[in-house]
């Protein structure tokens, strides 16, 4: 029987323990439910109930037979920063950050551990292959990987303490006002989190929006390239917040973003990360320019 240990990160706070383990272990809900009923799942040393909702920082221990480490899969990678302690990789749109199920391939972590096997042992969750955070499958941009467990723990602590500055570029419908969106988000389902309703408890979420340039697209109206920064890190946060203020992201069918001519993906890109290096303490800024397919969309439009 394998013992798997996970630390609950900010993006998983409020998630049900059974859903959390189904995703983390890549096994059926029935197997997870049976393990919980048998007392094989504990949270901070206490036996867990199936409907228990997790809190950030808790340790989840599950004794379940499964193999989780990513299968090494050599694929071309764009490395944005690399030193002896960590590396930053440019994730293409459509690539999951890491596997969900044993033997799954085609993810960023598969390619990273093929290039750098030390990453495979860095994260507490072996499935993550050293990834210190995640991006949605549809989102492109910067993902940080650690090369050892101590560095992974320091990076996770920086993200949890909101000490990592995160910038995204999004093409949104209409012309949003600059400013802050501060609305709690509920994980109503893994596929579609939403804004909490009055009286409903949700996770704190803050998105800062800065309009950059506007475009008139024939037949599709006005669209704006906006810079979004997020001190918090709730799943789908930028997408949910922009939908809530009436400015969904282009190419986002889940949250009402229309498809545009020539665009076959979500127009959301993690373009910059800034943090104090976990070893040297020096301020580190990592940047990723818009991918070619997104630059082409803007280049084809008449600037407003």
ABEGO torsion letter per residue (X at the ends): XBBBBBBBBAAABGBBAAAAAAAAAGBBAAAAAAAAAAGABBBGGBBBBAABBBBBGBBBBBBBBBBABBBBBBBBBBBABBBAABBBBBBBBGBBABBABBGBBGBAAAAAAAABAAAAAABABAAAGGBABBBBAABBEBBBBBABAAAAAAAAAAAAAGABBBBBBBBBBEBBBBEBBBBBBBBABAABBBBBBBGBBBBBBBBBBBBABBBBBBGAEBBBBBBBBBABBBBGAAAAAAAAAGBBBBGBAAAGBBBBBGBABBBBBBABBBBBBAAAGBBBBBBBBBBAAAAAAAAABBBX
